[in-house]
Amino acid sequence: MCIHLPFDSNKATQLLNYFAIQNGGTISKYKALKLVFFADRYHLRKYGRPITGDEYYAMKNGPVPSGTKDIAEMADDYRKDVVIAYAARFISALFPVRSLKSIKAVDFNELSDSDREALNFAWSKFGHCDDRAIVAKTHDYPEWKKHASALQAGRRARMDLIDFLEDPPPPVEPCHPLTEKERSIRRDQLREIHLIEAMWN
């Protein structure tokens, strides 16, 4: 059973906006989504929850936060008019190059201090990477690697946030180190959030 959490589309928008601004105003969809992954991984490991609450899928080019991807693409078939209307105040999708552009300053009221810490971490560690390099780095993480056989068959696979708590092999950046006791606590925190969400829906 995969952990399911509530998706915070406003936060997802602001993460994309932040990374676009840090990247000089525009950023490729690939790079932005991988930076979101690293920020979510860091925050989950350190604080017991991801920033976005998004559902991740393992795909050929690494982990993909599905709701955030729809926002980055301003997807016509997303059918979340309120979400896209909010996002359109801050970012615009550039076609056909599949990039996005910041059009307004980040609304940091949407982000907690720990969210901002995770954003700064992701940018400082991975912001220098181009698309190919950052995609390759995501392939080092166990939550993506466990789905390699499905990906070879051309399928995508739902990722479990619990797996974000597993460590990659050294010297890969773990996105916040964990002791075994801390890892157990984080698992319990995730499951508790999942159960609370299930009760409300």
Biotite code that builds the C-alpha atoms (Angstrom):
import biotite.structure as struc

atoms = struc.array([
    struc.Atom([0.000, 0.000, 0.000], chain_id="A", res_id=1, res_name="MET", atom_name="CA", element="C"),
    struc.Atom([1.446, 3.323, -1.083], chain_id="A", res_id=2, res_name="CYS", atom_name="CA", element="C"),
    struc.Atom([1.256, 6.287, 1.247], chain_id="A", res_id=3, res_name="ILE", atom_name="CA", element="C"),
    struc.Atom([-1.266, 8.858, 0.016], chain_id="A", res_id=4, res_name="HIS", atom_name="CA", element="C"),
    struc.Atom([-1.047, 12.464, 1.208], chain_id="A", res_id=5, res_name="LEU", atom_name="CA", element="C"),
    struc.Atom([-2.994, 15.619, 0.337], chain_id="A", res_id=6, res_name="PRO", atom_name="CA", element="C"),
    struc.Atom([-1.448, 17.473, -2.603], chain_id="A", res_id=7, res_name="PHE", atom_name="CA", element="C"),
    struc.Atom([-0.738, 21.148, -1.933], chain_id="A", res_id=8, res_name="ASP", atom_name="CA", element="C"),
    struc.Atom([-0.936, 22.702, -5.398], chain_id="A", res_id=9, res_name="SER", atom_name="CA", element="C"),
    struc.Atom([-0.143, 26.211, -4.154], chain_id="A", res_id=10, res_name="ASN", atom_name="CA", element="C"),
    struc.Atom([3.113, 25.024, -2.643], chain_id="A", res_id=11, res_name="LYS", atom_name="CA", element="C"),
    struc.Atom([3.917, 23.069, -5.802], chain_id="A", res_id=12, res_name="ALA", atom_name="CA", element="C"),
    struc.Atom([3.413, 26.238, -7.845], chain_id="A", res_id=13, res_name="THR", atom_name="CA", element="C"),
    struc.Atom([5.696, 28.228, -5.581], chain_id="A", res_id=14, res_name="GLN", atom_name="CA", element="C"),
    struc.Atom([8.404, 25.552, -5.750], chain_id="A", res_id=15, res_name="LEU", atom_name="CA", element="C"),
    struc.Atom([8.365, 25.712, -9.550], chain_id="A", res_id=16, res_name="LEU", atom_name="CA", element="C"),
    struc.Atom([8.400, 29.507, -9.388], chain_id="A", res_id=17, res_name="ASN", atom_name="CA", element="C"),
    struc.Atom([11.293, 29.557, -6.916], chain_id="A", res_id=18, res_name="TYR", atom_name="CA", element="C"),
    struc.Atom([13.444, 27.257, -9.021], chain_id="A", res_id=19, res_name="PHE", atom_name="CA", element="C"),
    struc.Atom([12.689, 29.207, -12.207], chain_id="A", res_id=20, res_name="ALA", atom_name="CA", element="C"),
    struc.Atom([13.792, 32.439, -10.521], chain_id="A", res_id=21, res_name="ILE", atom_name="CA", element="C"),
    struc.Atom([16.932, 30.821, -9.116], chain_id="A", res_id=22, res_name="GLN", atom_name="CA", element="C"),
    struc.Atom([17.712, 29.547, -12.606], chain_id="A", res_id=23, res_name="ASN", atom_name="CA", element="C"),
    struc.Atom([17.594, 33.056, -14.089], chain_id="A", res_id=24, res_name="GLY", atom_name="CA", element="C"),
    struc.Atom([13.857, 33.354, -14.718], chain_id="A", res_id=25, res_name="GLY", atom_name="CA", element="C"),
    struc.Atom([13.227, 30.274, -16.842], chain_id="A", res_id=26, res_name="THR", atom_name="CA", element="C"),
    struc.Atom([13.890, 26.586, -16.249], chain_id="A", res_id=27, res_name="ILE", atom_name="CA", element="C"),
    struc.Atom([13.302, 23.360, -18.128], chain_id="A", res_id=28, res_name="SER", atom_name="CA", element="C"),
    struc.Atom([10.460, 21.164, -16.955], chain_id="A", res_id=29, res_name="LYS", atom_name="CA", element="C"),
    struc.Atom([12.877, 18.266, -16.422], chain_id="A", res_id=30, res_name="TYR", atom_name="CA", element="C"),
    struc.Atom([15.176, 20.240, -14.150], chain_id="A", res_id=31, res_name="LYS", atom_name="CA", element="C"),
    struc.Atom([12.358, 21.890, -12.207], chain_id="A", res_id=32, res_name="ALA", atom_name="CA", element="C"),
    struc.Atom([10.591, 18.592, -11.458], chain_id="A", res_id=33, res_name="LEU", atom_name="CA", element="C"),
    struc.Atom([13.833, 16.918, -10.340], chain_id="A", res_id=34, res_name="LYS", atom_name="CA", element="C"),
    struc.Atom([14.579, 19.840, -8.006], chain_id="A", res_id=35, res_name="LEU", atom_name="CA", element="C"),
    struc.Atom([11.080, 19.454, -6.545], chain_id="A", res_id=36, res_name="VAL", atom_name="CA", element="C"),
    struc.Atom([11.883, 15.770, -5.959], chain_id="A", res_id=37, res_name="PHE", atom_name="CA", element="C"),
    struc.Atom([15.088, 16.625, -4.094], chain_id="A", res_id=38, res_name="PHE", atom_name="CA", element="C"),
    struc.Atom([13.318, 19.271, -1.988], chain_id="A", res_id=39, res_name="ALA", atom_name="CA", element="C"),
    struc.Atom([10.494, 16.854, -1.118], chain_id="A", res_id=40, res_name="ASP", atom_name="CA", element="C"),
    struc.Atom([12.984, 14.078, -0.292], chain_id="A", res_id=41, res_name="ARG", atom_name="CA", element="C"),
    struc.Atom([14.983, 16.350, 2.026], chain_id="A", res_id=42, res_name="TYR", atom_name="CA", element="C"),
    struc.Atom([11.919, 17.694, 3.822], chain_id="A", res_id=43, res_name="HIS", atom_name="CA", element="C"),
    struc.Atom([10.372, 14.257, 4.276], chain_id="A", res_id=44, res_name="LEU", atom_name="CA", element="C"),
    struc.Atom([13.582, 12.824, 5.718], chain_id="A", res_id=45, res_name="ARG", atom_name="CA", element="C"),
    struc.Atom([14.233, 15.743, 8.061], chain_id="A", res_id=46, res_name="LYS", atom_name="CA", element="C"),
    struc.Atom([10.703, 16.749, 9.087], chain_id="A", res_id=47, res_name="TYR", atom_name="CA", element="C"),
    struc.Atom([8.479, 13.747, 8.431], chain_id="A", res_id=48, res_name="GLY", atom_name="CA", element="C"),
    struc.Atom([6.456, 15.116, 5.523], chain_id="A", res_id=49, res_name="ARG", atom_name="CA", element="C"),
    struc.Atom([7.174, 16.156, 1.937], chain_id="A", res_id=50, res_name="PRO", atom_name="CA", element="C"),
    struc.Atom([6.499, 19.754, 0.948], chain_id="A", res_id=51, res_name="ILE", atom_name="CA", element="C"),
    struc.Atom([4.037, 19.101, -1.871], chain_id="A", res_id=52, res_name="THR", atom_name="CA", element="C"),
    struc.Atom([2.314, 15.870, -0.798], chain_id="A", res_id=53, res_name="GLY", atom_name="CA", element="C"),
    struc.Atom([2.429, 14.911, -4.480], chain_id="A", res_id=54, res_name="ASP", atom_name="CA", element="C"),
    struc.Atom([2.145, 11.405, -5.912], chain_id="A", res_id=55, res_name="GLU", atom_name="CA", element="C"),
    struc.Atom([5.432, 10.336, -7.464], chain_id="A", res_id=56, res_name="TYR", atom_name="CA", element="C"),
    struc.Atom([5.894, 8.020, -10.422], chain_id="A", res_id=57, res_name="TYR", atom_name="CA", element="C"),
    struc.Atom([9.100, 6.345, -11.552], chain_id="A", res_id=58, res_name="ALA", atom_name="CA", element="C"),
    struc.Atom([9.570, 7.041, -15.241], chain_id="A", res_id=59, res_name="MET", atom_name="CA", element="C"),
    struc.Atom([12.423, 6.659, -17.699], chain_id="A", res_id=60, res_name="LYS", atom_name="CA", element="C"),
    struc.Atom([13.800, 10.097, -16.859], chain_id="A", res_id=61, res_name="ASN", atom_name="CA", element="C"),
    struc.Atom([13.569, 9.713, -13.095], chain_id="A", res_id=62, res_name="GLY", atom_name="CA", element="C"),
    struc.Atom([10.979, 10.454, -10.404], chain_id="A", res_id=63, res_name="PRO", atom_name="CA", element="C"),
    struc.Atom([8.039, 12.611, -11.510], chain_id="A", res_id=64, res_name="VAL", atom_name="CA", element="C"),
    struc.Atom([5.687, 14.425, -9.104], chain_id="A", res_id=65, res_name="PRO", atom_name="CA", element="C"),
    struc.Atom([2.488, 14.004, -11.123], chain_id="A", res_id=66, res_name="SER", atom_name="CA", element="C"),
    struc.Atom([0.419, 16.956, -9.925], chain_id="A", res_id=67, res_name="GLY", atom_name="CA", element="C"),
    struc.Atom([3.387, 19.303, -10.090], chain_id="A", res_id=68, res_name="THR", atom_name="CA", element="C"),
    struc.Atom([4.073, 18.104, -13.647], chain_id="A", res_id=69, res_name="LYS", atom_name="CA", element="C"),
    struc.Atom([0.511, 19.007, -14.649], chain_id="A", res_id=70, res_name="ASP", atom_name="CA", element="C"),
    struc.Atom([1.007, 22.492, -13.202], chain_id="A", res_id=71, res_name="ILE", atom_name="CA", element="C"),
    struc.Atom([4.372, 22.920, -14.958], chain_id="A", res_id=72, res_name="ALA", atom_name="CA", element="C"),
    struc.Atom([2.744, 22.009, -18.258], chain_id="A", res_id=73, res_name="GLU", atom_name="CA", element="C"),
    struc.Atom([-0.459, 23.976, -17.584], chain_id="A", res_id=74, res_name="MET", atom_name="CA", element="C"),
    struc.Atom([-2.056, 20.757, -18.792], chain_id="A", res_id=75, res_name="ALA", atom_name="CA", element="C"),
    struc.Atom([-5.349, 21.278, -20.635], chain_id="A", res_id=76, res_name="ASP", atom_name="CA", element="C"),
    struc.Atom([-6.613, 17.873, -19.491], chain_id="A", res_id=77, res_name="ASP", atom_name="CA", element="C"),
    struc.Atom([-5.741, 18.476, -15.831], chain_id="A", res_id=78, res_name="TYR", atom_name="CA", element="C"),
    struc.Atom([-9.304, 19.805, -15.252], chain_id="A", res_id=79, res_name="ARG", atom_name="CA", element="C"),
    struc.Atom([-8.399, 21.741, -12.126], chain_id="A", res_id=80, res_name="LYS", atom_name="CA", element="C"),
    struc.Atom([-9.356, 25.253, -13.176], chain_id="A", res_id=81, res_name="ASP", atom_name="CA", element="C"),
    struc.Atom([-8.704, 26.793, -9.755], chain_id="A", res_id=82, res_name="VAL", atom_name="CA", element="C"),
    struc.Atom([-5.253, 25.194, -9.566], chain_id="A", res_id=83, res_name="VAL", atom_name="CA", element="C"),
    struc.Atom([-4.227, 26.351, -13.034], chain_id="A", res_id=84, res_name="ILE", atom_name="CA", element="C"),
    struc.Atom([-5.690, 29.829, -12.475], chain_id="A", res_id=85, res_name="ALA", atom_name="CA", element="C"),
    struc.Atom([-3.551, 30.206, -9.354], chain_id="A", res_id=86, res_name="TYR", atom_name="CA", element="C"),
    struc.Atom([-0.441, 28.852, -11.071], chain_id="A", res_id=87, res_name="ALA", atom_name="CA", element="C"),
    struc.Atom([-0.921, 31.171, -14.061], chain_id="A", res_id=88, res_name="ALA", atom_name="CA", element="C"),
    struc.Atom([-0.439, 34.157, -11.744], chain_id="A", res_id=89, res_name="ARG", atom_name="CA", element="C"),
    struc.Atom([3.142, 33.044, -11.061], chain_id="A", res_id=90, res_name="PHE", atom_name="CA", element="C"),
    struc.Atom([4.433, 30.918, -13.940], chain_id="A", res_id=91, res_name="ILE", atom_name="CA", element="C"),
    struc.Atom([3.820, 30.373, -17.619], chain_id="A", res_id=92, res_name="SER", atom_name="CA", element="C"),
    struc.Atom([4.604, 27.297, -19.688], chain_id="A", res_id=93, res_name="ALA", atom_name="CA", element="C"),
    struc.Atom([6.814, 27.813, -22.719], chain_id="A", res_id=94, res_name="LEU", atom_name="CA", element="C"),
    struc.Atom([6.180, 25.632, -25.764], chain_id="A", res_id=95, res_name="PHE", atom_name="CA", element="C"),
    struc.Atom([7.480, 23.690, -27.597], chain_id="A", res_id=96, res_name="PRO", atom_name="CA", element="C"),
    struc.Atom([10.672, 23.689, -25.526], chain_id="A", res_id=97, res_name="VAL", atom_name="CA", element="C"),
    struc.Atom([8.882, 22.406, -22.419], chain_id="A", res_id=98, res_name="ARG", atom_name="CA", element="C"),
    struc.Atom([10.215, 25.047, -20.087], chain_id="A", res_id=99, res_name="SER", atom_name="CA", element="C"),
    struc.Atom([8.493, 27.329, -17.640], chain_id="A", res_id=100, res_name="LEU", atom_name="CA", element="C"),
    struc.Atom([8.991, 30.997, -16.861], chain_id="A", res_id=101, res_name="LYS", atom_name="CA", element="C"),
    struc.Atom([8.490, 32.967, -13.659], chain_id="A", res_id=102, res_name="SER", atom_name="CA", element="C"),
    struc.Atom([6.186, 35.951, -14.103], chain_id="A", res_id=103, res_name="ILE", atom_name="CA", element="C"),
    struc.Atom([5.828, 37.033, -10.473], chain_id="A", res_id=104, res_name="LYS", atom_name="CA", element="C"),
    struc.Atom([7.851, 36.919, -7.269], chain_id="A", res_id=105, res_name="ALA", atom_name="CA", element="C"),
    struc.Atom([7.526, 33.854, -5.046], chain_id="A", res_id=106, res_name="VAL", atom_name="CA", element="C"),
    struc.Atom([4.749, 34.103, -2.472], chain_id="A", res_id=107, res_name="ASP", atom_name="CA", element="C"),
    struc.Atom([6.686, 32.930, 0.563], chain_id="A", res_id=108, res_name="PHE", atom_name="CA", element="C"),
    struc.Atom([3.515, 33.127, 2.660], chain_id="A", res_id=109, res_name="ASN", atom_name="CA", element="C"),
    struc.Atom([2.676, 29.738, 1.128], chain_id="A", res_id=110, res_name="GLU", atom_name="CA", element="C"),
    struc.Atom([5.914, 28.204, 2.403], chain_id="A", res_id=111, res_name="LEU", atom_name="CA", element="C"),
    struc.Atom([7.058, 27.417, 5.925], chain_id="A", res_id=112, res_name="SER", atom_name="CA", element="C"),
    struc.Atom([10.584, 28.092, 7.151], chain_id="A", res_id=113, res_name="ASP", atom_name="CA", element="C"),
    struc.Atom([11.376, 24.386, 6.799], chain_id="A", res_id=114, res_name="SER", atom_name="CA", element="C"),
    struc.Atom([9.959, 24.388, 3.247], chain_id="A", res_id=115, res_name="ASP", atom_name="CA", element="C"),
    struc.Atom([12.331, 27.228, 2.375], chain_id="A", res_id=116, res_name="ARG", atom_name="CA", element="C"),
    struc.Atom([15.206, 25.346, 3.972], chain_id="A", res_id=117, res_name="GLU", atom_name="CA", element="C"),
    struc.Atom([14.489, 22.356, 1.728], chain_id="A", res_id=118, res_name="ALA", atom_name="CA", element="C"),
    struc.Atom([14.283, 24.567, -1.361], chain_id="A", res_id=119, res_name="LEU", atom_name="CA", element="C"),
    struc.Atom([17.636, 26.130, -0.536], chain_id="A", res_id=120, res_name="ASN", atom_name="CA", element="C"),
    struc.Atom([19.104, 22.677, -0.018], chain_id="A", res_id=121, res_name="PHE", atom_name="CA", element="C"),
    struc.Atom([17.871, 21.370, -3.374], chain_id="A", res_id=122, res_name="ALA", atom_name="CA", element="C"),
    struc.Atom([19.127, 24.418, -5.250], chain_id="A", res_id=123, res_name="TRP", atom_name="CA", element="C"),
    struc.Atom([22.516, 24.547, -3.509], chain_id="A", res_id=124, res_name="SER", atom_name="CA", element="C"),
    struc.Atom([23.182, 20.835, -4.118], chain_id="A", res_id=125, res_name="LYS", atom_name="CA", element="C"),
    struc.Atom([21.667, 20.324, -7.572], chain_id="A", res_id=126, res_name="PHE", atom_name="CA", element="C"),
    struc.Atom([20.923, 23.719, -9.101], chain_id="A", res_id=127, res_name="GLY", atom_name="CA", element="C"),
    struc.Atom([24.172, 23.683, -11.085], chain_id="A", res_id=128, res_name="HIS", atom_name="CA", element="C"),
    struc.Atom([23.114, 20.554, -12.999], chain_id="A", res_id=129, res_name="CYS", atom_name="CA", element="C"),
    struc.Atom([21.800, 20.598, -16.552], chain_id="A", res_id=130, res_name="ASP", atom_name="CA", element="C"),
    struc.Atom([18.878, 18.389, -17.572], chain_id="A", res_id=131, res_name="ASP", atom_name="CA", element="C"),
    struc.Atom([20.939, 15.310, -18.397], chain_id="A", res_id=132, res_name="ARG", atom_name="CA", element="C"),
    struc.Atom([23.027, 15.506, -15.221], chain_id="A", res_id=133, res_name="ALA", atom_name="CA", element="C"),
    struc.Atom([20.132, 16.002, -12.832], chain_id="A", res_id=134, res_name="ILE", atom_name="CA", element="C"),
    struc.Atom([18.127, 13.173, -14.410], chain_id="A", res_id=135, res_name="VAL", atom_name="CA", element="C"),
    struc.Atom([21.161, 10.889, -14.042], chain_id="A", res_id=136, res_name="ALA", atom_name="CA", element="C"),
    struc.Atom([21.508, 11.829, -10.373], chain_id="A", res_id=137, res_name="LYS", atom_name="CA", element="C"),
    struc.Atom([17.903, 10.842, -9.613], chain_id="A", res_id=138, res_name="THR", atom_name="CA", element="C"),
    struc.Atom([18.650, 7.369, -10.988], chain_id="A", res_id=139, res_name="HIS", atom_name="CA", element="C"),
    struc.Atom([20.955, 6.754, -8.015], chain_id="A", res_id=140, res_name="ASP", atom_name="CA", element="C"),
    struc.Atom([18.105, 6.676, -5.488], chain_id="A", res_id=141, res_name="TYR", atom_name="CA", element="C"),
    struc.Atom([16.546, 3.403, -4.263], chain_id="A", res_id=142, res_name="PRO", atom_name="CA", element="C"),
    struc.Atom([12.942, 4.577, -4.616], chain_id="A", res_id=143, res_name="GLU", atom_name="CA", element="C"),
    struc.Atom([13.520, 4.920, -8.389], chain_id="A", res_id=144, res_name="TRP", atom_name="CA", element="C"),
    struc.Atom([15.857, 1.935, -8.824], chain_id="A", res_id=145, res_name="LYS", atom_name="CA", element="C"),
    struc.Atom([13.360, -0.556, -7.387], chain_id="A", res_id=146, res_name="LYS", atom_name="CA", element="C"),
    struc.Atom([11.133, 0.001, -10.444], chain_id="A", res_id=147, res_name="HIS", atom_name="CA", element="C"),
    struc.Atom([13.851, -0.527, -13.068], chain_id="A", res_id=148, res_name="ALA", atom_name="CA", element="C"),
    struc.Atom([12.314, -3.704, -14.506], chain_id="A", res_id=149, res_name="SER", atom_name="CA", element="C"),
    struc.Atom([8.911, -2.070, -15.004], chain_id="A", res_id=150, res_name="ALA", atom_name="CA", element="C"),
    struc.Atom([10.543, 0.907, -16.683], chain_id="A", res_id=151, res_name="LEU", atom_name="CA", element="C"),
    struc.Atom([12.441, -1.335, -19.076], chain_id="A", res_id=152, res_name="GLN", atom_name="CA", element="C"),
    struc.Atom([9.066, -2.704, -20.180], chain_id="A", res_id=153, res_name="ALA", atom_name="CA", element="C"),
    struc.Atom([7.988, 0.840, -21.029], chain_id="A", res_id=154, res_name="GLY", atom_name="CA", element="C"),
    struc.Atom([5.670, 1.296, -18.067], chain_id="A", res_id=155, res_name="ARG", atom_name="CA", element="C"),
    struc.Atom([5.629, 3.847, -15.282], chain_id="A", res_id=156, res_name="ARG", atom_name="CA", element="C"),
    struc.Atom([5.385, 2.791, -11.649], chain_id="A", res_id=157, res_name="ALA", atom_name="CA", element="C"),
    struc.Atom([3.863, 4.456, -8.619], chain_id="A", res_id=158, res_name="ARG", atom_name="CA", element="C"),
    struc.Atom([6.525, 5.285, -6.042], chain_id="A", res_id=159, res_name="MET", atom_name="CA", element="C"),
    struc.Atom([5.993, 4.934, -2.294], chain_id="A", res_id=160, res_name="ASP", atom_name="CA", element="C"),
    struc.Atom([7.052, 7.877, -0.130], chain_id="A", res_id=161, res_name="LEU", atom_name="CA", element="C"),
    struc.Atom([8.171, 5.391, 2.527], chain_id="A", res_id=162, res_name="ILE", atom_name="CA", element="C"),
    struc.Atom([10.974, 4.414, 0.150], chain_id="A", res_id=163, res_name="ASP", atom_name="CA", element="C"),
    struc.Atom([12.298, 7.993, 0.186], chain_id="A", res_id=164, res_name="PHE", atom_name="CA", element="C"),
    struc.Atom([13.558, 7.158, 3.667], chain_id="A", res_id=165, res_name="LEU", atom_name="CA", element="C"),
    struc.Atom([15.974, 4.541, 2.324], chain_id="A", res_id=166, res_name="GLU", atom_name="CA", element="C"),
    struc.Atom([19.586, 5.609, 1.796], chain_id="A", res_id=167, res_name="ASP", atom_name="CA", element="C"),
    struc.Atom([21.312, 5.668, -1.581], chain_id="A", res_id=168, res_name="PRO", atom_name="CA", element="C"),
    struc.Atom([24.771, 4.088, -1.820], chain_id="A", res_id=169, res_name="PRO", atom_name="CA", element="C"),
    struc.Atom([27.708, 6.320, -0.838], chain_id="A", res_id=170, res_name="PRO", atom_name="CA", element="C"),
    struc.Atom([28.845, 8.816, -1.985], chain_id="A", res_id=171, res_name="PRO", atom_name="CA", element="C"),
    struc.Atom([25.382, 9.776, -3.309], chain_id="A", res_id=172, res_name="VAL", atom_name="CA", element="C"),
    struc.Atom([23.836, 12.721, -1.441], chain_id="A", res_id=173, res_name="GLU", atom_name="CA", element="C"),
    struc.Atom([21.165, 11.254, 0.891], chain_id="A", res_id=174, res_name="PRO", atom_name="CA", element="C"),
    struc.Atom([19.200, 14.525, 1.169], chain_id="A", res_id=175, res_name="CYS", atom_name="CA", element="C"),
    struc.Atom([19.565, 14.555, 4.959], chain_id="A", res_id=176, res_name="HIS", atom_name="CA", element="C"),
    struc.Atom([21.151, 11.637, 6.835], chain_id="A", res_id=177, res_name="PRO", atom_name="CA", element="C"),
    struc.Atom([19.027, 9.463, 9.108], chain_id="A", res_id=178, res_name="LEU", atom_name="CA", element="C"),
    struc.Atom([19.780, 7.148, 11.993], chain_id="A", res_id=179, res_name="THR", atom_name="CA", element="C"),
    struc.Atom([17.749, 3.940, 12.111], chain_id="A", res_id=180, res_name="GLU", atom_name="CA", element="C"),
    struc.Atom([15.740, 5.365, 14.998], chain_id="A", res_id=181, res_name="LYS", atom_name="CA", element="C"),
    struc.Atom([14.968, 8.529, 13.020], chain_id="A", res_id=182, res_name="GLU", atom_name="CA", element="C"),
    struc.Atom([14.011, 6.448, 9.984], chain_id="A", res_id=183, res_name="ARG", atom_name="CA", element="C"),
    struc.Atom([11.524, 4.488, 12.079], chain_id="A", res_id=184, res_name="SER", atom_name="CA", element="C"),
    struc.Atom([10.038, 7.705, 13.467], chain_id="A", res_id=185, res_name="ILE", atom_name="CA", element="C"),
    struc.Atom([9.648, 9.161, 9.981], chain_id="A", res_id=186, res_name="ARG", atom_name="CA", element="C"),
    struc.Atom([7.870, 6.008, 8.782], chain_id="A", res_id=187, res_name="ARG", atom_name="CA", element="C"),
    struc.Atom([5.436, 6.303, 11.671], chain_id="A", res_id=188, res_name="ASP", atom_name="CA", element="C"),
    struc.Atom([4.855, 10.000, 10.928], chain_id="A", res_id=189, res_name="GLN", atom_name="CA", element="C"),
    struc.Atom([4.078, 9.287, 7.281], chain_id="A", res_id=190, res_name="LEU", atom_name="CA", element="C"),
    struc.Atom([1.688, 6.466, 8.113], chain_id="A", res_id=191, res_name="ARG", atom_name="CA", element="C"),
    struc.Atom([-0.101, 8.642, 10.652], chain_id="A", res_id=192, res_name="GLU", atom_name="CA", element="C"),
    struc.Atom([-0.600, 11.446, 8.114], chain_id="A", res_id=193, res_name="ILE", atom_name="CA", element="C"),
    struc.Atom([-1.825, 8.851, 5.593], chain_id="A", res_id=194, res_name="HIS", atom_name="CA", element="C"),
    struc.Atom([-4.364, 7.436, 8.051], chain_id="A", res_id=195, res_name="LEU", atom_name="CA", element="C"),
    struc.Atom([-5.652, 10.871, 9.010], chain_id="A", res_id=196, res_name="ILE", atom_name="CA", element="C"),
    struc.Atom([-6.072, 11.754, 5.353], chain_id="A", res_id=197, res_name="GLU", atom_name="CA", element="C"),
    struc.Atom([-7.922, 8.488, 4.702], chain_id="A", res_id=198, res_name="ALA", atom_name="CA", element="C"),
    struc.Atom([-10.339, 9.227, 7.561], chain_id="A", res_id=199, res_name="MET", atom_name="CA", element="C"),
    struc.Atom([-11.225, 12.604, 6.079], chain_id="A", res_id=200, res_name="TRP", atom_name="CA", element="C"),
    struc.Atom([-11.783, 11.302, 2.547], chain_id="A", res_id=201, res_name="ASN", atom_name="CA", element="C"),
])
